[in-house]
Amino acid sequence: MNNPLVLASKEIYLRLVHSVSKKSKIKNNKIVFLLSFPSASQLALQTLFDNFSEKLVICYTKSSKELASYYQKNGCLTYNIDDLPVLLKDIVPMVTNSQLVFCDNYFAFLAGINFQARTKVVQLWHANGAIKTFGLAAAYTKNVSRKDRQRYLEVYKKFTHYVVSSQKMANIFAKNYRQKINDLSFGYLPTDFYFDKDWMQNAKKMFRDTFSTKKKVALYVPTYRENKVTIPLNFSHLANQLGDEWQVLVKAHPHDSNLYQQVKDESKIIANFNDLDLAQILPSVDCLITDYSSIPFEYSLANPEGEMVFFCFDYEQYHKEVGIEEGFKDWAPGPIVTTQEELISAIQCPFMQDFTSFNQMWNEYVQGDACKQLVRWVEKAYDN
């Protein structure tokens, strides 16, 4: 149900943003990075900082404060998007008149920005593929008001370019955002790691040093669910059934305290990763267990010899409430199971998996040089 007070507050918020933006006329040469996904955006930020530190400004959400603070300590200007006075006084005028704006997500205030014609707004996104639907294709948008949908569209219209890993992902953006896509076919920037032999060797060494296991590694990393859901797995039973051959790791989403509580006291399950991020873990994973997460699109590069199992215990409900991209059951590069027994069987009796066609579909443009391509593109944007 649409709350009239909430709708009214959104209208006032965007009117304030639009009023300030309309009055802002002073051009600047800044590169503004709108940050909300620190793990996905860290490489892009570092690349821009290494090459354009004098131009870079970071505008962050509260969940990204730690990463933004690192760059602030190294001389980069940072502003908190969630602070309304700061947004109106500092961020809106600067974003309105900047030459380049990078986004790693949807940012509602962009709907009210009156950009100059020269400004390029680049959607980096936080994944190189999609299983669950988003934007106007998501099932939950059917229940929002007409004004909400219009606001979504106003944000989507602001993006001038999209960094993508494949034509398929470009098509998904076009469908979900109902926009013509001007794509930058660099590949998803974090995939560069998996083409760096030194980085890969170091990641595997860090994994061995941290966990000291010679067992096969099964990693369970489900997508984040807005509604609190108890995962229907008996993790103690799962570990016992897999026996001494497998070490089970469970990576809960940072906002999913429910799953972490399920596994934190399980003696045979590893749920504490000692500051290793997911990218550093994936090359050492023999079997990835997931569902509607975007992690498979990276795992297929991080360990081409590995296997995937999709534990979709709530497939029909999730499809109804959120949405799943068309053809998922056809192109999923591994079995889709719905019960614990099926999951155990799929791990213990794997069939030969080949990620070649999957990568051709989703990592079509990925060559390991996305960061270099981005830098060249930014330099060209300033030369012009």
C-alpha atoms as one frame of an Amber mdcrd trajectory, in Angstrom:
protein
   0.000   0.000   0.000   1.267   3.477  -0.862   1.489   5.730   2.208   0.420
   9.305   1.267   2.876  10.826   3.756   5.772   8.836   2.320   4.794   9.796
  -1.234   4.538  13.453  -0.228   7.953  13.394   1.477   9.523  11.941  -1.681
   7.931  14.702  -3.758   9.258  17.407  -1.414  12.709  15.811  -1.369  12.983
  15.840  -5.173  11.566  19.352  -5.466  14.286  20.581  -3.114  16.956  18.755
  -5.123  15.579  20.086  -8.412  15.359  23.670  -7.112  18.984  23.659  -5.957
  20.169  21.916  -9.128  18.365  24.381 -11.394  20.091  27.327  -9.712  23.565
  25.749  -9.894  25.417  27.085 -12.942  29.138  26.960 -12.138  30.912  24.241
 -14.139  33.625  22.081 -12.574  35.937  19.354 -13.855  35.217  16.895 -11.060
  34.742  13.153 -11.280  32.017  12.339  -8.781  31.649   8.758  -7.571  28.293
   7.863  -5.995  29.178   4.992  -3.679  26.857   2.462  -2.038  28.516  -0.935
  -2.711  32.050  -0.749  -1.239  33.060  -4.348  -2.053  32.022  -4.042  -5.703
  33.304  -0.489  -6.177  36.659  -0.628  -4.419  38.668  -1.445  -7.561  36.941
   1.240  -9.628  37.550   3.807  -6.895  41.208   2.865  -6.558  41.672   3.044
 -10.334  40.135   6.512 -10.508  42.089   7.661  -7.447  45.395   6.389  -8.879
  44.853   8.217 -12.158  42.649  11.227 -11.382  43.045  11.918  -7.656  42.921
  15.693  -8.120  39.473  15.436  -9.729  37.865  12.635  -7.702  35.079  13.347
  -5.190  33.261  10.543  -3.349  29.629  10.868  -2.287  28.747   7.892  -0.111
  25.831   6.252   1.663  26.190   5.411   5.349  26.958   1.745   4.571  30.034
   2.882   2.620  31.463   5.286   5.169  34.482   3.121   6.021  35.748   2.944
   2.440  35.042   6.635   1.851  36.999   7.494   5.013  40.062   5.711   3.640
  40.121   7.996   0.604  39.327  11.035   2.721  42.456  10.330   4.777  44.381
  10.213   1.498  43.247  13.679   0.449  39.986  12.949  -1.388  36.887  15.061
  -0.828  33.988  13.007   0.556  30.354  13.816   1.310  27.538  11.847   2.938
  24.535  11.470   0.608  22.265  10.560   3.533  22.812  13.955   5.192  20.101
  16.137   3.582  21.738  19.549   4.337  25.031  18.250   2.896  23.204  16.825
  -0.111  21.529  20.145  -0.908  24.420  22.461  -0.037  27.386  20.529  -1.413
  26.487  17.424  -3.395  23.680  18.629  -5.671  25.522  21.723  -7.004  28.696
  19.725  -7.558  26.996  16.742  -9.249  24.889  19.038 -11.438  27.942  20.711
 -12.899  30.499  17.887 -12.909  31.958  16.483 -16.083  31.711  12.819 -15.048
  29.482  11.039 -12.545  29.937   7.350 -11.727  27.180   5.348  -9.997  27.342
   1.840  -8.557  23.601   1.625  -7.923  20.270   3.441  -8.148  20.387   6.873
  -6.447  16.971   8.468  -5.968  18.161  12.083  -5.810  19.355  11.909  -9.434
  15.712  12.221 -10.516  15.811  15.865  -9.457  19.178  16.781 -11.000  19.172
  19.131 -13.978  22.399  17.942 -15.624  24.362  20.012 -18.107  24.549  18.617
 -21.640  28.279  17.888 -21.315  27.882  15.680 -18.222  28.336  11.940 -18.638
  26.625   9.755 -16.018  28.058   6.228 -15.986  26.273   3.286 -14.371  28.946
   0.845 -13.188  26.419  -1.346 -11.339  27.553  -3.875  -8.715  27.429  -7.115
 -10.702  28.389  -8.382 -14.145  25.219 -10.406 -14.659  21.715 -10.840 -13.281
  19.578 -13.762 -12.157  16.991 -11.788 -10.224  15.125  -8.987 -11.965  15.545
  -5.345 -10.998  14.294  -1.933 -12.055  10.865  -1.824 -13.637  11.037  -5.550
 -14.436  11.090  -6.488 -10.742   7.827  -8.026  -9.555   7.532  -5.682  -6.572
   7.329  -2.591  -8.794   3.852  -3.710  -9.834   2.643  -2.627  -6.398   4.156
   0.858  -6.350   2.325   4.013  -7.335   2.387   5.588 -10.785   4.389   8.483
  -9.329   6.963   6.069  -7.902   7.403   4.413 -11.303   7.805   7.827 -12.876
  10.499   8.691 -10.339  12.318   5.474 -11.154  12.230   6.382 -14.840  13.527
   9.874 -14.109  16.579   8.336 -12.448  17.124   5.843 -15.279  16.951   8.647
 -17.848  19.933  10.335 -16.211  22.353   7.510 -17.055  24.208   8.243 -20.291
  26.530   5.200 -20.302  26.647   1.670 -18.847  29.745  -0.430 -18.202  28.748
  -3.990 -19.125  30.321  -7.430 -19.482  28.036  -8.656 -22.247  25.394  -7.730
 -24.769  23.003  -9.813 -22.686  23.522  -7.557 -19.670  23.138  -4.477 -21.874
  19.825  -5.890 -23.097  18.716  -6.481 -19.504  19.456  -2.876 -18.575  17.518
  -1.709 -21.643  14.549  -3.908 -20.701  14.555  -3.263 -16.956  15.181   0.480
 -17.243  13.175   0.972 -20.446  15.999   2.998 -21.937  18.186   2.867 -25.000
  21.576   1.703 -23.734  24.853   3.389 -24.636  27.165   0.641 -23.425  30.844
   0.689 -22.550  31.879  -2.903 -23.288  34.820  -2.999 -20.875  33.668  -5.835
 -18.670  32.841  -5.631 -14.977  35.891  -4.050 -13.353  36.395  -6.542 -10.454
  36.784  -9.377 -12.981  40.235  -7.966 -13.767  41.477  -9.724 -10.623  40.886
 -13.158 -12.114  43.214 -12.428 -15.034  46.054 -11.267 -12.753  48.254 -14.311
 -12.029  50.046 -12.659  -9.101  46.771 -11.601  -7.512  45.309 -15.089  -7.975
  48.349 -16.790  -6.418  48.272 -14.381  -3.487  44.531 -14.899  -2.967  44.987
 -18.680  -2.858  47.921 -18.350  -0.443  45.912 -16.083   1.851  43.085 -18.622
   1.824  45.439 -21.501   2.710  47.121 -19.476   5.445  43.779 -18.426   6.910
  41.940 -21.762   6.911  44.685 -24.406   6.721  42.449 -27.025   5.157  43.294
 -29.675   2.581  39.649 -30.606   2.099  37.526 -29.645  -0.863  35.795 -26.351
  -0.207  32.055 -25.804  -0.590  30.929 -22.181  -0.198  27.298 -21.284   0.452
  26.572 -17.665  -0.450  22.853 -16.912  -0.904  21.407 -13.669  -2.176  20.089
 -11.088   0.280  16.369 -11.380   0.946  14.469  -8.297   2.075  12.059 -10.412
   4.117  13.542 -12.351   7.004  13.830 -15.940   5.833  15.162 -18.923   7.736
  17.251 -20.949   5.313  15.853 -24.520   5.384  19.204 -26.180   5.902  20.426
 -28.168   8.868  24.043 -27.068   8.624  25.291 -29.592  11.179  23.659 -32.416
   9.216  24.992 -30.985   5.948  28.565 -30.965   7.256  28.227 -34.486   8.664
  26.767 -35.866   5.436  29.545 -34.361   3.329  32.046 -35.883   5.758  35.794
 -35.413   5.878  36.092 -34.771   2.151  34.483 -31.312   2.310  34.895 -28.130
   4.337  31.713 -26.041   4.297  31.918 -22.240   4.340  28.898 -19.977   4.732
  29.149 -16.348   3.661  26.148 -14.429   4.953  25.247 -11.070   3.450  26.441
  -8.231   5.756  22.794  -7.314   6.422  21.627 -10.900   6.947  22.124 -11.438
  10.684  19.566 -14.258  10.612  21.745 -16.613   8.541  24.863 -15.698  10.508
  23.076 -16.606  13.748  22.172 -19.983  12.204  25.777 -20.927  11.530  28.071
 -18.961  13.839  28.174 -21.680  16.518  28.401 -24.665  14.153  31.799 -26.199
  14.877  32.180 -27.758  11.419  31.115 -24.656   9.493  33.364 -21.690   8.756
  31.447 -18.402   8.863  34.214 -16.012   9.957  36.473 -15.018   7.081  39.047
 -12.894   8.929  38.759  -9.909   6.590  39.129 -11.970   3.397  36.641 -10.637
   0.888  34.566 -12.805  -1.424  36.775 -12.180  -4.458  39.783 -13.524  -2.532
  37.862 -16.641  -1.500  36.346 -17.661  -4.839  39.541 -18.984  -6.520  39.855
 -21.611  -3.757  36.235 -22.763  -3.846  35.592 -26.196  -5.390  31.792 -25.971
  -5.239  29.791 -22.756  -5.139  26.318 -23.083  -3.628  24.086 -20.110  -4.291
  20.650 -19.164  -5.621  19.796 -15.823  -7.256  23.046 -14.034  -6.387  25.332
 -12.506  -9.014  28.350 -14.400  -7.621  28.190 -17.163 -10.320  29.178 -14.625
 -12.990  32.471 -14.041 -11.166  33.014 -17.599  -9.931  33.001 -18.940 -13.503
  36.124 -16.823 -14.065  37.706 -17.242 -10.631  37.677 -21.062 -10.878  36.785
 -22.385 -14.347  37.378 -25.954 -13.057  34.876 -25.603 -10.224  31.224 -26.533
  -9.998  28.015 -24.690  -9.076  24.817 -25.809  -7.416  21.778 -23.533  -7.181
  19.855 -24.144  -3.954  16.528 -22.499  -4.843  14.281 -23.729  -2.053  11.891
 -20.796  -2.569  12.003 -20.572  -6.369   8.277 -20.043  -7.005   7.836 -17.596
  -4.140  10.943 -15.616  -5.094   9.890 -15.511  -8.735   6.520 -14.137  -7.654
   7.817 -11.576  -5.141  11.025 -10.383  -6.849  11.349 -11.965 -10.271  13.882
 -14.188 -12.018  15.426 -13.423 -15.388  13.980 -15.307 -18.329  15.741 -18.534
 -19.255  17.546 -19.004 -15.932  16.733 -22.721 -15.790  18.160 -23.129 -19.296
  21.449 -21.272 -18.897  22.223 -21.967 -15.224  25.652 -23.684 -15.348  24.762
 -26.250 -12.706  21.866 -28.186 -11.176  18.974 -26.319  -9.548  17.856 -28.113
  -6.371  15.191 -27.354  -3.783  15.859 -29.704  -0.835  18.795 -30.478   1.428
  18.926 -34.062   0.201  19.149 -32.931  -3.428  21.854 -30.428  -2.473  23.999
 -33.055  -0.749  23.614 -35.404  -3.701  24.596 -32.656  -6.179  27.757 -31.866
  -4.205  28.787 -35.484  -3.687  27.963 -36.682  -7.201  28.825 -33.754  -9.467
  28.431 -33.966 -13.197  30.982 -32.454 -15.568  30.400 -28.717 -15.712  31.721
 -26.487 -18.461  31.370 -22.727 -18.033  32.367 -21.923 -21.620  28.901 -21.163
 -22.982  27.928 -19.431 -19.728  30.933 -17.100 -19.998  30.293 -16.493 -23.680
  26.816 -15.337 -22.706  27.615 -13.271 -19.604  31.351 -12.436 -19.725  31.501
 -11.796 -23.457  33.583  -8.591 -23.166  35.722  -9.589 -20.187  39.436  -9.619
 -21.052  41.102  -8.574 -17.794  41.723  -4.980 -18.888  38.502  -3.256 -17.825
  40.326  -0.783 -15.572  42.710   0.234 -18.344  39.804   0.713 -20.748  37.986
   2.849 -18.189  41.023   5.088 -17.683  41.432   5.565 -21.444  37.745   6.436
 -21.752  37.936   9.015 -18.954  41.038  10.595 -20.498  39.258  10.813 -23.832
  36.205  12.376 -22.184  38.387  15.176 -20.818  40.297  15.595 -24.080  37.000
  16.213 -25.845
